[in-house]
Amino acid sequence: MTRYRKYSRFQLLVSLSALVAASVLLLIPATRTAYLAGFGILGLLGVGEILFNRKGSPLEDERDEAIQRKATTAGFTMLWLGLVGWSLLALFVFSSNGTVPIGVVKPLVPLVWCLMTLTQATWALVLDGRSV
């Protein structure tokens, strides 16, 4: 198993746990900053570089680089679709008021980042399984 495949599995695990934590904590009406807990779980993605970037691991070849490029493109596509979709939805819902409440905008970053990481990791594992 390649290092990138191991890291993609780790990304998928962290993103799913962050998405679950964010969705559960967003349901608690008493706390207004509960979504930050889900965003904090995404900080574990930085630990993956330490865990999977060891000496003696096999180098990446052109196939791994192609998989990484395609997965990153798919991830950033979902990031922008999420940002634009959320913005258009907020504009449509709150257009009669003339302003969008900040409480609607603040959870945008962690949720869209989870969506991007989930898409990137899933796409990398699918492409690795299909052998590009």
Sequence and secondary structure as in RCSB ss.txt:
>XXXX:A:sequence
MTRYRKYSRFQLLVSLSALVAASVLLLIPATRTAYLAGFGILGLLGVGEILFNRKGSPLEDERDEAIQRKATTAG
FTMLWLGLVGWSLLALFVFSSNGTVPIGVVKPLVPLVWCLMTLTQATWALVLDGRSV
>XXXX:A:secstr
  HHHHHHHHHHHHHHHHHHHHHHHHT TT SSTHHHHHHHGGGGGHHHHHH  TT     HHHHHHHHHHHHHH
HHHHHHHHHHHHHHHHHHHTTTSS  HHHHTTHHHHHHHHHHHHHHHHHHHHHHHT 
